[in-house]
């Protein structure tokens, strides 16, 4: 199973928290840059946050200070801690694993729904 698998989505009230998880293949995880994307209803997919194989992180401006991305290489899992959720955070959240050694790879998960009610 190379395709990443997301979990942890659900329905939460505004101001609440959720933690998403993304499990990826151990063959590629430690060498992969990992990203979270989201696709709000009727909109294009957008980058939420990313973490390199070395642990460097980056965030979209609209989640800075509210979301935290992390990874646990021993568990081949990436996380997205989402706090102070807003209705506009409602979207399908996707995990992406990509990288290059002597070959390149780029795998996407199926997505997990996050719904924030007002």
C-alpha positions, 0 to 999 in steps of 0.5 A, spaced: 500 500 500 503 506 497 497 510 497 497 515 503 491 514 507 487 519 511 483 519 517 480 523 523 476 528 519 469 529 522 464 534 524 466 539 529 463 546 531 466 553 530 472 554 535 473 546 536 479 542 534 480 536 530 487 532 528 488 529 522 492 523 520 496 520 514 499 514 514 504 512 508 508 506 506 514 505 510 518 504 503 517 512 502 515 515 508 522 518 511 524 520 504 518 524 502 516 531 503 509 531 506 503 536 504 496 537 506 491 540 501 484 541 502 478 542 497 473 547 499 466 545 496 466 548 489 473 551 489 480 548 487 484 544 491 489 548 495 495 547 499 494 548 507 501 546 510 507 542 508 513 538 512 520 536 509 523 530 510 528 534 514 522 537 518 522 544 516 514 546 515 510 551 511 503 554 512 498 557 508 497 564 511 490 563 512 492 557 517 498 560 520 497 560 528 491 555 528 494 549 524 500 545 526 503 540 521 508 534 524 510 527 522 513 521 526 517 517 522 517 511 526 510 510 525 510 513 518 505 518 519 503 525 518 499 529 522 495 536 522 492 539 528 487 544 527 485 548 532 480 554 532 476 551 526 472 556 522 466 554 518 471 556 512 475 551 514 470 546 511 473 542 506 476 535 503 483 534 506 488 530 502 495 528 504 500 528 499 507 524 499 512 526 494 520 526 493 526 524 489 531 519 490 534 515 484 526 515 482 521 520 483 514 519 486 508 523 488 502 519 491 495 522 494 490 520 499 483 519 497 481 525 502 477 526 509 471 530 510 472 536 515 465 540 516 465 546 521 459 548 523 457 555 525 
